[in-house]
Amino acid sequence: MNQGQYIEEEKLLKQGVNILMEKLGPIETSRFLSFPSHKRIESVKRHKRWQAELDKNKFFHDIFGGK
């Protein structure tokens, strides 16, 4: 496979699962595929923290130049 080659989504999923099955076995593959995604939760928490610390007036001044 070339580094720049594009694989159709269905074929990519099948190949990925086949590689996981070969290297990890069915139980560990199942565990791996069922891991929850933590990125979304972390980004939401990070955004809420940013909003809580945000100085609205300074933010608008920085964005809109004090208009």
C-alpha positions as CSV (number, residue, x, y, z in Angstrom):
1,M,0.0,0.0,0.0
2,N,1.3,3.4,-0.9
3,Q,1.5,6.1,1.8
4,G,-0.7,8.4,-0.2
5,Q,-3.3,5.8,-1.2
6,Y,-6.9,6.4,-0.3
7,I,-8.9,3.4,0.8
8,E,-12.7,3.4,0.7
9,E,-14.2,3.6,4.2
10,E,-15.8,0.2,4.3
11,K,-12.6,-1.5,3.1
12,L,-10.5,0.5,5.6
13,L,-12.8,-0.6,8.5
14,K,-12.6,-4.2,7.5
15,Q,-8.8,-4.1,7.2
16,G,-8.5,-2.3,10.5
17,V,-10.7,-4.9,12.3
18,N,-8.9,-7.8,10.7
19,I,-5.5,-6.4,11.8
20,L,-6.9,-5.9,15.4
21,M,-8.3,-9.5,15.4
22,E,-5.0,-10.9,14.2
23,K,-2.8,-9.0,16.7
24,L,-5.1,-8.8,19.7
25,G,-7.7,-11.6,19.3
26,P,-11.5,-11.3,19.4
27,I,-11.9,-10.3,23.1
28,E,-9.3,-7.6,23.2
29,T,-10.4,-6.3,19.8
30,S,-13.9,-6.0,21.2
31,R,-12.6,-4.2,24.3
32,F,-10.6,-1.8,22.1
33,L,-13.5,-1.0,19.9
34,S,-15.8,-0.4,22.9
35,F,-13.6,2.2,24.6
36,P,-15.5,5.4,25.1
37,S,-14.2,8.5,23.4
38,H,-12.9,10.9,26.0
39,K,-11.8,13.7,23.6
40,R,-15.3,15.2,23.4
41,I,-15.8,15.4,27.2
42,E,-12.3,16.9,27.7
43,S,-12.8,19.5,25.0
44,V,-16.2,20.5,26.5
45,K,-14.7,20.8,30.0
46,R,-11.8,22.8,28.5
47,H,-14.2,25.2,26.7
48,K,-16.3,25.7,29.8
49,R,-13.2,26.5,31.8
50,W,-12.2,29.0,29.1
51,Q,-15.6,30.6,29.2
52,A,-15.6,30.9,33.0
53,E,-12.2,32.7,33.0
54,L,-13.1,34.9,30.0
55,D,-13.2,38.6,30.3
56,K,-16.0,39.4,27.9
57,N,-15.1,43.1,27.4
58,K,-11.4,42.3,26.7
59,F,-12.3,39.5,24.4
60,F,-14.7,41.7,22.3
61,H,-12.1,44.5,22.3
62,D,-9.4,42.0,21.0
63,I,-11.7,40.6,18.3
64,F,-13.5,43.8,17.2
65,G,-10.8,46.4,18.0
66,G,-12.9,48.4,20.5
67,K,-15.7,49.3,18.0
